[in-house]
């Protein structure tokens, strides 16, 4: 089936992307009702990176990175490259040379549902990456695919122009149409957590702050002194 390269897809507003970059994936995912997480299999090759950017999506064939080469041309300032394959693949589709080309274009990182290589070089150049595997296995450039089409990763649909948020905990996608609402919900959640943090520092228990004693009672959980257990 012939592939397609979509040029100039709509993207989330820059100010919303920048705002989401200030929140962790846990906050953003919770703000969207615990949705958008791309799965535990995507792990960072570095520590401490926290980025957000607009998705440039790539669909490759396994063991073939031709369409990543095509996608580089479609990438620009503030983007994150998001790559998957038509069937499972752990080969090293992406490495230092791709990252060098993308960094020149202002790309903020890469997320691959496949393998990655040159991880030491990527860490040294400060190019953030999340992948499903690390592998030195090379690839060919022989089969057509698509760029800037909807793809699925970790059970989540990713459209070009959606916001990708990534940190040490993993990767979350925010649909472009929900970016502004998610910013506002993330801000509210941060304020709520800040208040809880202060309360816990002062000795309050989560059982009391969140009304969980009533939940325990409703579930039939009881308290008994150790002396009365007979053990």
Buried (B, 14 or more C-beta within 10 A) or exposed (E): EEBEBEEEBEBBBEEBBEBBBBBBBBBBBBBBEEBBBBBEEBBBBBEEBBBBBBBBBBBBBBBBBBBBEBBBEBBBEBBBBBBBBBEEBBBBBBBBEBBEBBBEBEBBBBBBBBBBBBBEBBBEEEBBBBBBBBBEEEBEEEBBBBBBBEBEBBEBEBBBBBBBBBBBBBBBBBBBEBBBBBBEBBBEBBEEEEEBEEBEEEEEEEEEEEEEEEEEEEEEEEEEEEEEEEE
